Amino acid sequence: MKKNFIRWIDLFDRIILGHPLITIICFLCMIAFFGYHARDFKIDASAETLLNENDKDLLYWRTICKRYGVKDFIVITYKPYNIDLFSPQALSDISGIGNEIKNRIKSVENVVSILNVPLIETAKRMHIKDLINNIPTLETPGIDIELAKEEFKNSPLYKNLLVSPQLDATALQVIFKPNKKYDELLDKRDKLVQKKYSEGLNKKEKEEYKRLSKKIRLYLDQIRDQRHKDIETIRAIVSKYSKHAKIILGGLPVIADDLIRFIHNDLKVFGLGVFIFMLLALGFSFRKPRWIILPMLCCGFSVIVMMGILGIFDWEVTVISSNFISLQLILTMAIAIHLIVRYEEFHSQDPEMPNRTLIRNTIQDKFTPCLYTTLTTIAGFSSLLLCNIKPVRTFGWMMSAGLMVSLILTFIFFPAEVMLLRKVPPLEKKKT
């Protein structure tokens, strides 16, 4: 075992330490490759990434949606300031919001509000002939507002659904047009999923399943991007009416869009926080630019490669797995610090030792402990693979892969780069 390890170190010495410049050039080409694919790194909050494909509740929900024609929608709540909900000003605002949304957003099928829902109590007072082409609504000329108020207040169809019990707030339901092609693909795949977990799939069905999953992912990306644009447009529209009322957006598409936005913000905030912490910790501990820059580069390259791998394999980050970047930065820095400390210890013991020998001894001394540390950490994250919650299981895979990436990249880039740097005096030990 020891002889094999020595052979591995000799091979490492000949290739990496013997040709550091070529190693760095090849390394940077690899970083460029994964950096290119990192543009496919995505964040998602849909059922595709948050739930198992054979989740009974998810399949039941899709069956209900198909049976009753349930469509995607968002809800806009409107609560006017200091004026009656049925005043001309409030009704004008509600009408303006609805009309502008329908005119500006092509993917919107309809906007349901108190202005266009049928008034049953008023209809009872009308002749049957008049109801054929003219079902009464609040927009009907000469409508009895007081009678309409009573209906909204007492009707089980509208109370607590379309209006509040106090009639001081209302909701607008923005209904989106269905994507028929996406729904057809989803229906076909769901049938294969049910068969997959009941009796299994043959070779042809497995290929069809993969093809459908790939197409669904493409359509889902398009729908998600379009829905984000639609929600941003709706936010811009309602902001013009926020002077007269308190307006809030809700609904599953809004929640999913907000989750993605929160994850983006968290990545920026926590990423910046970890970066500053690492900078201060390395600067305070080592006080040498090389021992600050090198670990930071190792951390940055590890994250880029991992993001590229996720992009290549189409693994999407969720609200649970979004913290993998911060964790990978910290764990990569730990490996780099182990190498720096051991290098400086060897250097202090023998300041005349050649740089190549210093690096070889450091790698030989620290590879096994770092490998075991990484493997035990991977074992911890691998326990998440036993979880039946999809994003938790995916997080376990991401961290396990990320740790191996960090170990391999650090043990290639760090020694090769140190070989190219001029040897400097060792760190002075602090007097106690």
C-alpha positions as CSV (number, residue, x, y, z in Angstrom):
1,M,0.0,0.0,0.0
2,K,2.8,2.4,1.0
3,K,4.8,1.5,-2.1
4,N,1.8,2.2,-4.3
5,F,1.4,5.5,-2.6
6,I,5.1,6.4,-3.2
7,R,4.7,5.5,-6.8
8,W,1.7,7.8,-7.1
9,I,3.7,10.6,-5.5
10,D,6.6,10.0,-7.9
11,L,4.1,10.2,-10.8
12,F,2.6,13.3,-9.4
13,D,6.1,14.8,-9.0
14,R,7.0,14.0,-12.6
15,I,3.8,15.3,-14.2
16,I,2.5,18.2,-12.0
17,L,5.7,19.4,-10.4
18,G,7.9,18.6,-13.4
19,H,5.7,20.6,-15.8
20,P,3.9,23.2,-13.7
21,L,3.3,25.7,-16.6
22,I,1.8,23.1,-18.9
23,T,-0.3,21.9,-15.9
24,I,-1.7,25.4,-15.3
25,I,-2.4,25.9,-19.0
26,C,-4.4,22.6,-19.2
27,F,-6.0,23.5,-15.9
28,L,-7.2,26.9,-17.1
29,C,-8.5,25.3,-20.3
30,M,-10.6,22.9,-18.2
31,I,-11.9,25.8,-16.1
32,A,-12.8,27.6,-19.3
33,F,-14.7,24.5,-20.5
34,F,-16.7,24.2,-17.3
35,G,-17.1,28.0,-17.1
36,Y,-18.8,27.9,-20.5
37,H,-21.2,25.3,-19.3
38,A,-21.8,27.2,-16.0
39,R,-24.0,29.5,-18.0
40,D,-26.5,26.6,-18.0
41,F,-26.6,26.7,-14.2
42,K,-30.2,27.1,-13.2
43,I,-32.3,27.7,-10.2
44,D,-35.8,26.3,-10.1
45,A,-38.8,26.1,-7.6
46,S,-41.2,24.0,-9.7
47,A,-42.7,20.5,-8.9
48,E,-40.1,19.0,-11.3
49,T,-37.3,19.8,-8.8
50,L,-39.2,19.9,-5.5
51,L,-41.2,16.6,-5.7
52,N,-40.5,13.1,-6.7
53,E,-41.8,12.1,-10.1
54,N,-44.0,9.4,-8.6
55,D,-45.4,11.5,-5.8
56,K,-49.0,10.4,-5.4
57,D,-50.3,13.9,-4.5
58,L,-48.6,15.4,-7.5
59,L,-50.0,12.9,-9.9
60,Y,-53.5,13.3,-8.3
61,W,-53.2,17.1,-8.6
62,R,-52.3,16.8,-12.3
63,T,-55.2,14.4,-12.9
64,I,-57.6,16.9,-11.3
65,C,-56.1,19.8,-13.3
66,K,-56.6,17.8,-16.5
67,R,-60.2,16.7,-15.6
68,Y,-61.5,20.1,-14.6
69,G,-59.3,22.3,-16.8
70,V,-57.4,24.0,-14.0
71,K,-55.1,26.7,-15.3
72,D,-52.2,28.7,-13.9
73,F,-53.3,31.9,-12.3
74,I,-52.1,34.6,-10.0
75,V,-54.2,36.7,-7.6
76,I,-54.0,40.4,-7.1
77,T,-55.6,41.8,-3.9
78,Y,-56.8,45.3,-4.0
79,K,-57.7,47.3,-0.8
80,P,-58.4,51.0,-1.4
81,Y,-57.3,53.7,1.0
82,N,-60.0,55.7,2.7
83,I,-62.6,55.2,-0.1
84,D,-65.4,52.6,-0.6
85,L,-64.5,49.6,-2.7
86,F,-67.5,50.2,-4.9
87,S,-66.8,53.9,-5.4
88,P,-66.2,55.1,-9.0
89,Q,-62.4,55.7,-8.3
90,A,-61.9,52.1,-6.9
91,L,-63.9,50.5,-9.7
92,S,-62.0,52.6,-12.3
93,D,-58.7,51.4,-10.9
94,I,-59.8,47.7,-10.9
95,S,-61.0,48.1,-14.5
96,G,-57.7,49.8,-15.5
97,I,-55.6,47.1,-13.9
98,G,-57.6,44.3,-15.6
99,N,-57.7,45.9,-19.0
100,E,-54.0,46.8,-19.0
101,I,-53.0,43.3,-18.0
102,K,-55.1,41.8,-20.8
103,N,-53.8,44.2,-23.4
104,R,-50.1,44.1,-22.5
105,I,-49.6,40.4,-21.7
106,K,-50.4,38.0,-24.6
107,S,-50.2,34.9,-22.4
108,V,-53.1,36.1,-20.2
109,E,-56.4,34.4,-21.1
110,N,-58.7,36.4,-18.8
111,V,-58.9,38.6,-15.7
112,V,-61.7,37.8,-13.3
113,S,-62.8,40.6,-11.0
114,I,-65.9,42.0,-9.2
115,L,-66.6,43.9,-12.5
116,N,-67.2,40.9,-14.7
117,V,-68.6,38.1,-12.5
118,P,-72.3,37.4,-13.0
119,L,-74.7,38.9,-10.4
120,I,-77.2,36.1,-9.7
121,E,-79.5,38.1,-7.4
122,T,-79.8,40.9,-10.0
123,A,-80.4,38.3,-12.7
124,K,-83.4,36.9,-10.8
125,R,-85.2,40.3,-11.3
126,M,-84.6,40.3,-15.1
127,H,-86.7,38.6,-17.8
128,I,-85.3,35.4,-19.2
129,K,-85.0,36.9,-22.6
130,D,-82.8,39.7,-21.3
131,L,-80.4,37.2,-19.8
132,I,-79.6,35.3,-23.0
133,N,-77.0,37.8,-24.2
134,N,-76.8,40.1,-21.3
135,I,-75.9,38.5,-18.0
136,P,-75.7,41.4,-15.4
137,T,-72.4,42.4,-14.0
138,L,-71.1,45.6,-12.2
139,E,-70.2,46.9,-15.7
140,T,-73.9,46.6,-16.9
141,P,-75.4,50.1,-17.3
142,G,-77.9,51.0,-14.6
143,I,-76.9,48.2,-12.2
144,D,-78.1,48.5,-8.6
145,I,-74.9,48.9,-6.7
146,E,-76.5,48.4,-3.3
147,L,-78.1,45.1,-4.4
148,A,-74.7,44.0,-5.8
149,K,-73.0,44.8,-2.5
150,E,-75.5,42.6,-0.7
151,E,-74.8,39.8,-3.1
152,F,-71.1,40.0,-2.8
153,K,-71.4,40.2,1.0
154,N,-73.7,37.1,1.4
155,S,-73.1,34.9,-1.7
156,P,-71.0,31.8,-0.9
157,L,-69.5,32.1,-4.4
158,Y,-68.0,35.5,-3.7
159,K,-67.7,35.9,0.1
160,N,-64.1,35.4,1.3
161,L,-63.2,34.4,-2.3
162,L,-63.6,37.5,-4.4
163,V,-64.3,40.0,-1.7
164,S,-63.6,40.3,2.0
165,P,-66.5,40.0,4.5
166,Q,-66.3,43.7,5.3
167,L,-66.3,44.6,1.5
168,D,-63.2,46.6,2.0
169,A,-60.9,44.5,-0.3
170,T,-61.2,42.4,-3.4
171,A,-59.2,40.1,-5.6
172,L,-58.5,39.9,-9.3
173,Q,-57.7,36.5,-10.7
174,V,-55.3,36.7,-13.7
175,I,-55.7,33.4,-15.6
176,F,-52.9,32.4,-18.0
177,K,-53.4,30.5,-21.3
178,P,-52.5,26.8,-21.0
179,N,-49.5,25.5,-22.9
180,K,-51.2,22.6,-24.7
181,K,-48.0,21.0,-26.0
182,Y,-46.4,21.0,-22.5
183,D,-49.6,19.5,-21.0
184,E,-49.6,16.7,-23.6
185,L,-46.0,15.9,-23.0
186,L,-46.5,15.9,-19.2
187,D,-49.6,13.6,-19.6
188,K,-47.6,11.1,-21.7
189,R,-44.7,11.1,-19.3
190,D,-47.0,10.7,-16.2
191,K,-48.4,7.5,-17.8
192,L,-44.9,6.2,-18.3
193,V,-44.0,7.1,-14.7
194,Q,-47.0,5.2,-13.3
195,K,-46.0,2.2,-15.4
196,K,-42.3,2.6,-14.4
197,Y,-43.1,2.1,-10.7
198,S,-45.9,-0.5,-11.2
199,E,-44.6,-3.0,-13.8
200,G,-41.4,-1.4,-15.2
201,L,-40.5,-0.1,-18.7
202,N,-39.1,-1.8,-21.7
203,K,-36.2,-0.4,-23.7
204,K,-38.3,1.5,-26.1
205,E,-40.4,3.0,-23.3
206,K,-37.3,4.0,-21.4
207,E,-36.0,5.9,-24.5
208,E,-39.4,7.6,-24.9
209,Y,-39.3,8.5,-21.2
210,K,-35.9,10.2,-21.6
211,R,-37.1,12.0,-24.7
212,L,-40.2,13.3,-23.0
213,S,-38.3,14.4,-19.9
214,K,-35.9,16.4,-22.1
215,K,-38.7,18.1,-24.0
216,I,-40.6,18.9,-20.8
217,R,-37.5,20.5,-19.4
218,L,-37.1,22.7,-22.4
219,Y,-40.8,23.7,-22.4
220,L,-40.6,24.3,-18.6
221,D,-37.6,26.6,-19.0
222,Q,-39.6,28.6,-21.6
223,I,-42.7,28.8,-19.5
224,R,-40.7,29.8,-16.4
225,D,-38.9,32.6,-18.3
226,Q,-42.2,33.8,-19.8
227,R,-44.0,33.7,-16.5
228,H,-41.2,35.7,-14.8
229,K,-41.6,38.4,-17.5
230,D,-45.4,38.4,-17.1
231,I,-45.1,38.8,-13.3
232,E,-42.6,41.6,-13.7
233,T,-45.0,43.3,-16.2
234,I,-47.9,42.9,-13.8
235,R,-45.9,44.4,-10.9
236,A,-45.1,47.4,-13.1
237,I,-48.8,47.8,-14.0
238,V,-50.2,47.6,-10.4
239,S,-47.5,49.9,-9.1
240,K,-49.2,52.8,-11.0
241,Y,-52.3,52.2,-8.9
242,S,-50.6,51.7,-5.6
243,K,-51.2,55.4,-4.6
244,H,-54.9,54.7,-4.1
245,A,-54.8,51.2,-2.7
246,K,-52.8,48.5,-1.1
247,I,-52.0,46.0,-3.8
248,I,-50.4,42.5,-3.2
249,L,-49.6,39.7,-5.7
250,G,-50.1,36.1,-4.8
251,G,-50.5,32.6,-6.2
252,L,-48.3,29.7,-7.0
253,P,-46.4,31.3,-10.0
254,V,-45.7,34.4,-7.8
255,I,-44.4,32.2,-4.9
256,A,-42.2,30.2,-7.3
257,D,-40.8,33.3,-8.9
258,D,-40.2,35.0,-5.6
259,L,-38.4,31.8,-4.3
260,I,-36.0,32.0,-7.3
261,R,-35.5,35.7,-6.7
262,F,-34.8,35.0,-3.0
263,I,-32.3,32.3,-3.9
264,H,-30.4,34.6,-6.3
265,N,-30.2,37.3,-3.5
266,D,-29.1,34.7,-0.9
267,L,-26.4,33.5,-3.2
268,K,-25.1,37.0,-3.7
269,V,-25.4,38.0,0.0
270,F,-24.0,34.7,1.5
271,G,-21.4,34.4,-1.3
272,L,-20.1,37.9,-0.6
273,G,-20.2,37.3,3.1
274,V,-18.2,34.1,2.8
275,F,-15.7,35.8,0.4
276,I,-15.1,38.7,2.9
277,F,-14.8,36.2,5.8
278,M,-12.2,34.1,3.8
279,L,-10.3,37.2,2.8
280,L,-10.0,38.5,6.4
281,A,-9.3,35.0,7.8
282,L,-6.5,34.3,5.3
283,G,-5.0,37.8,5.6
284,F,-5.0,37.7,9.4
285,S,-3.6,34.1,9.5
286,F,-0.9,34.2,6.9
287,R,-0.2,37.9,6.0
288,K,1.2,36.9,2.6
289,P,-0.5,37.8,-0.7
290,R,0.2,34.4,-2.2
291,W,-1.5,32.6,0.7
292,I,-4.5,34.8,0.3
293,I,-4.8,34.7,-3.5
294,L,-4.1,31.0,-4.0
295,P,-6.8,29.6,-1.7
296,M,-9.3,32.1,-3.1
297,L,-8.5,30.9,-6.6
298,C,-8.9,27.3,-5.5
299,C,-12.3,28.1,-4.0
300,G,-13.4,30.1,-7.1
301,F,-12.3,27.4,-9.6
302,S,-14.0,24.7,-7.6
303,V,-17.3,26.5,-7.6
304,I,-17.0,27.3,-11.4
305,V,-16.3,23.6,-12.2
306,M,-19.2,22.4,-10.0
307,M,-21.6,24.9,-11.6
308,G,-20.4,23.7,-15.0
309,I,-21.1,20.1,-14.0
310,L,-24.6,21.0,-12.8
311,G,-25.2,22.8,-16.1
312,I,-24.0,19.8,-18.1
313,F,-26.1,17.3,-16.3
314,D,-29.1,19.7,-16.0
315,W,-29.2,19.6,-12.2
316,E,-31.2,22.6,-11.1
317,V,-30.6,24.2,-7.7
318,T,-33.5,24.6,-5.3
319,V,-34.1,26.7,-2.2
320,I,-32.6,23.7,-0.2
321,S,-29.5,23.1,-2.3
322,S,-28.7,26.7,-3.0
323,N,-26.3,26.8,0.0
324,F,-23.9,24.3,-1.7
325,I,-21.8,27.2,-3.0
326,S,-21.1,28.7,0.4
327,L,-20.3,25.3,1.9
328,Q,-18.0,24.3,-1.0
329,L,-16.1,27.6,-0.6
330,I,-15.5,26.9,3.1
331,L,-14.6,23.3,2.7
332,T,-12.2,24.1,-0.2
333,M,-10.5,26.8,1.9
334,A,-10.0,24.2,4.7
335,I,-8.1,21.9,2.3
336,A,-6.0,24.8,1.0
337,I,-5.2,25.9,4.6
338,H,-4.0,22.4,5.5
339,L,-1.5,22.6,2.5
340,I,-0.3,26.1,3.4
341,V,0.3,25.3,7.0
342,R,2.2,22.1,6.3
343,Y,4.3,23.8,3.6
344,E,5.2,26.6,6.0
345,E,6.1,24.0,8.7
346,F,8.5,22.2,6.3
347,H,9.9,25.5,5.2
348,S,10.5,26.7,8.8
349,Q,12.3,23.4,9.6
350,D,14.6,23.6,6.7
351,P,14.7,27.1,5.0
352,E,17.2,25.8,2.4
353,M,15.0,22.9,1.2
354,P,14.2,23.3,-2.6
355,N,10.7,24.5,-3.4
356,R,9.9,21.3,-5.4
357,T,10.9,19.2,-2.4
358,L,8.8,21.3,-0.1
359,I,5.8,20.9,-2.2
360,R,6.3,17.2,-2.7
361,N,6.7,16.6,1.0
362,T,3.6,18.7,1.7
363,I,1.5,16.7,-0.8
364,Q,2.9,13.4,0.4
365,D,2.1,14.3,4.0
366,K,-1.3,15.9,3.6
367,F,-3.0,13.9,0.8
368,T,-4.1,11.0,2.9
369,P,-5.5,13.1,5.8
370,C,-7.3,15.4,3.4
371,L,-8.6,12.4,1.5
372,Y,-10.0,10.8,4.6
373,T,-11.5,14.1,5.8
374,T,-13.2,14.5,2.4
375,L,-14.5,11.0,2.4
376,T,-15.9,11.2,5.9
377,T,-17.6,14.5,5.0
378,I,-19.0,12.9,1.8
379,A,-20.2,10.0,4.0
380,G,-22.1,12.5,6.1
381,F,-23.7,14.2,3.0
382,S,-24.4,10.8,1.4
383,S,-26.8,10.1,4.3
384,L,-29.1,12.6,2.6
385,L,-29.4,10.2,-0.3
386,L,-31.5,8.0,1.8
387,C,-34.1,10.8,2.2
388,N,-37.3,10.5,0.2
389,I,-37.4,14.3,-0.3
390,K,-36.1,15.0,-3.8
391,P,-34.3,18.4,-3.2
392,V,-32.6,17.0,0.0
393,R,-31.4,14.0,-1.9
394,T,-30.2,16.2,-4.8
395,F,-28.3,18.4,-2.2
396,G,-26.6,15.3,-1.0
397,W,-25.4,14.4,-4.5
398,M,-24.3,18.0,-5.1
399,M,-22.2,18.2,-2.0
400,S,-20.6,14.8,-2.5
401,A,-19.6,15.7,-6.0
402,G,-18.5,19.2,-5.0
403,L,-16.2,17.8,-2.3
404,M,-14.4,15.5,-4.7
405,V,-14.1,18.4,-7.1
406,S,-12.6,20.6,-4.4
407,L,-10.1,17.9,-3.3
408,I,-8.9,17.1,-6.9
409,L,-8.6,20.7,-8.1
410,T,-6.8,21.9,-5.0
411,F,-4.2,19.2,-5.1
412,I,-3.6,19.9,-8.8
413,F,-3.7,23.7,-8.9
414,F,-2.1,24.6,-5.6
415,P,1.2,22.7,-6.0
416,A,1.5,23.6,-9.7
417,E,1.0,27.3,-9.0
418,V,3.4,27.3,-6.0
419,M,6.0,25.7,-8.2
420,L,5.9,28.8,-10.5
421,L,6.2,31.3,-7.6
422,R,9.5,32.4,-6.2
423,K,10.2,30.9,-2.8
424,V,10.0,33.5,0.0
425,P,11.1,33.4,3.7
426,P,8.9,31.3,5.9
427,L,6.3,32.9,8.2
428,E,7.6,34.1,11.5
429,K,6.1,32.3,14.4
430,K,4.2,34.6,16.8
431,K,5.7,34.9,20.2
432,T,3.5,33.8,23.1
